[in-house]
Every structure is written in C-alpha cells, then in structure tokens.
Amino acid sequence: MPTDVLMPKLGLTMTSGNVDEWFKQEGEAVKKGEPICSISSEKLTMDVEAPDDGVLVKVIAQQGAEVPVKEVIGIVAQQGETIHTQPANSSHDRTLEKREKEQKNVILTKEQTETQSGRVFASPLARKLAKDKNINLALVQGTGGNNRITKRDIEAYEMTSSREIAPTTEIISTPVNTIETNLGAGLTGMRKVIAKRMRSSLAQSAQLTIHRKADLTAYSKFKNNIQNHLTETEIAGSLSLTVYVAKATILALKEYPEINSWYEQDTNGLRTFEEVHLGMATALSDGLMVPVIRNAHQMSLKDLSTNISRTTQSAREGSLSNELVTGSTFTITNLGQSGVEYFTPILNTPESGILGVGSLQEKLTLDDEGQVMKSKELPLSLTFDHQIIDGAPAAEFLGRIIYYLENPYLLIL
C-alpha cells in the first residue's frame, strides 16, 4: 500500500520544517533507507529517507515549502497501485485547501519504475544548475546521501573554481513596512531558518549586553601545574579554555537560577531550572546550530570536556541525535579564534541569557611589588533579557563567572 513521506520532528520545539531539495523526481524508483530529500529546521538540516521500496509517485511539498511536522511531503507506492493525493497545506492557504480538498488519482505504470543506466548520481536541481553554469558533474564532489551531488556542491564548486571578480552589487533600499513580511526572503535552507529565528529573538525580548574582562594569569599557571605534575589524572587534558569557561558558567548558574531560565511568552511565565543544560553555539559550513550538553552541572571537568568535544563534532558532521539539539537552558558562544574581543550575542530564545567569549588578550602590567609582568585577559559579553533580569543581578552573575575563572582551583572541587 502507498506510504507517506512525513515532515520529521527533529526536536521538542520544532513545529515546522522547510523542504530544501528533492533528490528524486516523481516517477523515480527509490529504495528503503535511501535519501530522497533534504529538510531543515531551526536547529539543523537532515536528509529524509524513503520509508519503503517503490516509486516516488508524488511530491506534495515542493522545494522551499514550509510544512508542519508530521504532515505529508511526498508519497511512495508500489507498481500498479492507485493512490489519492492532495496538495500540501501552506501556512497561508491551509484553511482554503481544507475546504476544497481536491484529490488527484495517480496510477503507477511499469515505465515509472525503470531507471536509466549510467546516470550521474546528482539531484535534479543540481543537474539543472550544472547545465545552466556549464559545469561538468564528473568534476564535482558530492556531499549528500550516498555521495549524491546537491545544489550546495554545485555552488561550492563554482565558488572554488571561479577566478572572476564579482560585479559591483547594486544597493536596493527596502521600504520599512515590507521588512517584517519578508523575513528570510531570498534565503533557503538553514540560512532562512536562522534569519527568522534571529529576528524573532530580537522581537520577543529586550536584549542588553554588558562586558567585562577576566584575568586568566592564574589559569595559565594552574593549567601548566596540572600538565606538569598530574599528567595521569582525570583532569589532565581537560583544561581547554572552552571547558574552563563552561565549568565556571555552570557553577555561576547554580547560584543564579533566575538566569538559568526560559521566558515563555505564550504562558506569560518564567520557568527556572535546577538542571543546567548547556548550549554550545557551533559554526557549520552553512550556518550555526546549538548542540546541548545535558545535565552539565553533574559533570566533572573530564566528563564536560569529553561531552563538549563529542557533541560539537557530531554537530559539524550532521550526526547529532535529535534530543541534543533542543532544550538548552543557557548558551555559550565563542568567537575567540576569530580575533574578536567584544560582541553582542543574540539570545537563543526562550533562554534568558547567553555568554559571548572573545579572544584572549595579552598585556603588560605591574605586580604587587611594582615589577612589570605579562598578564592574560579574557573578554566576556553577557546578553540577557531585560524584561525579566535587571542590570545589577546580571552584572553580579557575570562577576561570579569571573570569580571562578580567576580562582581556577575552585573548578576541581
């Protein structure tokens, strides 16, 4: 019998997803478990696999469509079966389509199950782009399911192979009253989702950012002592700056639970958490996501180091499990490797706070005896929702993080 291809639910907060690209066209044969399309949520992108062997008889949600979770985006059936389909409902015309409920009969024939031998393993959109841009598909490395060439692969190939200077971009002004209705316009996939989410975050909260530096001179000595004298202990190898800041933040959050919270506007309530589920903002080749270190408050430095490394690596590889992309209670974002000192991170709503970590700075200063010494300082930027947190407690919280950073032995108690 016909099998529906559904928009998957990738996390607790996901309500809809975007269809980025179909790897198969209507009438093409598919095998169970074979990637047939790519979708994106507010957290990540993933390939949707064929639920059964057969033929992709109907593509209901076209590329670029936004579809609620668990709704049908396509149908796979067996040869000779008759199916009934109706167009997918968009957020704007769902009510109208429910009233009309137009159905179409599609009868599979033997010819629809035939495949062509010798065809290049590429998506239809990738083929079209390659033809338009006069690109030989044999020269393109595929990164999709089963090494299938996708639209992104064509764009990446064109970018790396091109030697022409881009023409001057024409600046077009957009009327203010059209901006809100065009959020994410012209963008696709994860980039479109990120655009919507960032604008939504700014619209839903009153964001304020404060800045301070932490003196990491003691941390440098602490780390050297550990590595020189306690090489075989659990703590050895677990003192990267990322882990160090994460541990200090976790300890501070346990003392300031109002910042380890969600502000849920739909219920007009502040939900505080005893558990610390730490989000670690991670840059991807095509966007940004926030994998979650669950119950981080229960972890030693060694466990925290292992979990951060494993989780962020899985995020970059696209193999992160669904339960680790939602549910964070506070987020850390680090631009230190980019040389940035201070910045204003945007809240990962509904969270109430996010900590930005800048590039470690070296400077010359005087010690207690008036001697010149080299010190290291870490710039920190704390963004918080001023609707629920005032400046004074936010400053105290940031100061508490700095206290732990400047007294590193407290992190191993």
BELHUBEL-V375143 format. One record per residue. PSI is psi as a letter, one per 40 degrees, with the letter a starting at -180 (* if undefined). OMEGA is omega in whole degrees, -180 to 180 (NA if undefined). Layout:
BEGIN
PSI;OMEGA  PSI;OMEGA
END
This chain:
BEGIN
i;-179  i;180  h;180  i;169  h;-173  i;171  h;-175  i;175  h;-172  e;180  i;-176  d;-175  e;-178  h;178  d;179  i;178  i;179  h;174  h;-176  d;-174  h;173  h;177  e;180  i;175  i;176  h;180  e;-180  i;178  i;178  i;176  i;180  h;-179  e;179  h;177  h;-180  e;175  i;178  h;178  i;178  i;174  a;179  e;-177  d;-174  i;174  i;178  i;175  i;175  h;-176  i;177  h;-178  e;-177  i;172  i;176  b;-178  h;172  g;-173  d;-177  h;170  h;-176  d;179  h;-178  i;179  h;-180  e;-178  i;173  h;-171  h;176  i;180  i;179  e;175  i;-175  h;176  e;178  i;-178  h;175  h;-179  i;179  i;179  h;176  e;-179  i;174  h;-179  i;176  h;-179  i;172  i;-176  i;177  i;-179  h;174  i;-178  d;-176  d;-174  e;-177  d;-178  d;-180  d;-178  d;177  d;179  d;-176  d;179  f;180  h;-180  i;178  h;176  h;179  h;-179  h;180  i;176  i;-179  d;-178  d;-177  e;-180  e;-178  i;176  i;-179  h;179  i;176  e;-179  i;177  h;-178  g;-177  i;179  i;179  d;180  d;178  d;178  d;-179  d;179  d;180  d;179  d;-180  d;-176  e;178  f;-180  h;178  h;-177  d;-179  e;-179  e;-175  h;177  h;-179  i;179  e;180  a;179  h;-177  f;179  f;177  h;177  h;-179  i;177  d;-179  d;179  d;178  d;-180  d;179  d;179  d;-180  d;-178  d;-176  d;-177  e;-177  i;177  e;-178  i;177  h;-178  i;178  i;179  h;-179  h;177  h;-180  h;-179  h;179  i;-179  h;178  h;-177  d;-175  e;178  e;-176  d;-175  d;-178  e;-178  f;178  h;179  e;-179  h;179  e;179  i;180  i;172  a;-177  d;-179  d;179  d;180  d;179  d;180  d;180  d;-176  d;180  d;179  d;179  d;179  d;-179  d;-178  d;-173  e;-173  i;176  g;-169  h;178  h;-179  h;175  i;-173  i;172  i;175  i;175  h;178  h;-177  e;178  d;179  d;179  d;-179  d;178  d;179  d;-179  d;179  d;179  d;179  d;-177  d;-178  d;-171  e;-176  f;-175  d;-174  e;-177  i;179  d;-174  d;-179  h;180  e;-177  e;-174  f;172  i;-178  d;179  d;180  d;-179  d;179  d;180  d;-179  d;179  d;180  d;180  d;-180  d;179  d;180  d;178  d;179  e;-179  g;-175  d;179  e;177  d;174  g;-168  i;171  h;170  h;-175  h;-175  d;-177  d;177  e;-180  f;-177  i;175  h;-179  h;179  i;-175  h;170  d;179  i;174  h;174  h;-168  h;175  h;179  h;-179  h;-174  h;180  h;175  i;-180  d;-177  e;179  a;-174  i;173  i;-176  g;174  i;-170  h;172  h;-175  i;180  f;-178  d;-179  e;-179  e;-172  i;170  i;177  d;180  d;-180  d;180  d;178  d;-179  d;-177  d;179  d;-180  d;-177  d;-175  d;180  d;177  d;177  d;178  d;-180  d;-180  e;-180  f;-177  e;-177  h;179  i;-174  d;-176  e;-179  e;177  e;178  i;173  e;178  i;-180  e;177  i;-174  i;172  h;176  h;-171  h;175  e;-177  d;-178  e;179  e;179  e;-179  h;179  c;177  i;174  i;-178  g;-180  i;179  h;-178  h;172  g;-174  i;12  e;180  i;-177  e;-178  i;175  h;-178  h;175  h;-179  h;-179  a;-177  h;180  h;-176  h;175  i;178  i;177  h;-180  i;180  h;177  a;-177  d;-179  e;178  e;179  i;179  h;178  i;177  h;179  i;179  h;-180  i;-179  h;177  h;179  i;180  h;-180  h;173  h;-180  i;-180  h;-176  e;175  d;-173  e;-179  h;178  i;-176  d;-177  d;178  d;177  d;178  d;178  d;179  d;178  d;177  d;179  d;175  d;-179  d;178  d;179  d;179  d;-177  e;176  g;-168  d;-178  e;176  e;-177  e;-177  e;180  *;NA
END
